[in-house]
């Protein structure tokens, strides 16, 4: 997870990267949820399967990057 400092008025932004893995299956994480002191990481598949129950804890949702990542991968093929 990359934490990027911003201006003094804004909180740091978080971005999941390839080293962040789903706590359920170990695939690349695209979603993070926060509850109490725990930050849980989810692959797109497992978050989508439990999305209704987890929506109130959503912290980061980068599932939109899946399409971007596929396009970048296709450009390098």
SULMOBEL-V111679 format. One record per pair of residues at least 12 apart in sequence whose C-alpha atoms are under 8 Angstrom apart, sorted by the first residue. I is the first residue (numbers start at 1). J is the second residue. D is the distance in Angstrom with one decimal. If there is no record, write none. Layout:
BEGIN
i=I j=J d=D
i=I j=J d=D
END
This chain:
BEGIN
i=1 j=14 d=6.8
i=1 j=15 d=5.7
i=1 j=16 d=4.6
i=1 j=17 d=5.5
i=1 j=19 d=7.1
i=1 j=20 d=6.0
i=2 j=14 d=5.8
i=2 j=15 d=5.2
i=2 j=16 d=6.3
i=2 j=17 d=6.9
i=3 j=15 d=6.5
i=14 j=60 d=7.6
i=15 j=60 d=7.7
i=16 j=29 d=7.0
i=16 j=30 d=6.5
i=16 j=31 d=7.8
i=16 j=62 d=7.7
i=17 j=29 d=7.7
i=20 j=41 d=7.4
i=21 j=41 d=6.6
i=21 j=42 d=7.3
i=21 j=43 d=7.3
i=22 j=40 d=7.9
i=22 j=41 d=5.0
i=22 j=42 d=4.3
i=22 j=43 d=5.1
i=23 j=40 d=6.5
i=23 j=41 d=5.5
i=23 j=42 d=6.2
i=24 j=42 d=6.9
i=24 j=46 d=7.5
i=25 j=43 d=7.9
i=26 j=43 d=8.0
i=27 j=43 d=5.9
i=28 j=42 d=7.9
i=28 j=43 d=5.7
i=29 j=41 d=5.7
i=29 j=42 d=4.9
i=29 j=43 d=4.3
i=29 j=44 d=7.0
i=30 j=42 d=6.2
i=30 j=43 d=5.4
i=30 j=44 d=5.9
i=30 j=60 d=7.8
i=30 j=61 d=6.2
i=30 j=62 d=5.0
i=30 j=63 d=5.4
i=30 j=65 d=7.9
i=31 j=43 d=6.4
i=31 j=44 d=6.8
i=31 j=47 d=7.0
i=31 j=58 d=7.8
i=31 j=59 d=7.6
i=31 j=60 d=5.4
i=31 j=61 d=4.5
i=31 j=62 d=5.9
i=31 j=63 d=6.8
i=32 j=58 d=6.5
i=32 j=59 d=5.5
i=32 j=60 d=5.0
i=32 j=61 d=6.6
i=33 j=54 d=7.3
i=33 j=57 d=5.1
i=33 j=58 d=4.5
i=33 j=59 d=4.9
i=33 j=60 d=6.8
i=34 j=57 d=5.4
i=34 j=58 d=6.5
i=34 j=59 d=6.0
i=35 j=57 d=6.0
i=44 j=63 d=6.1
END
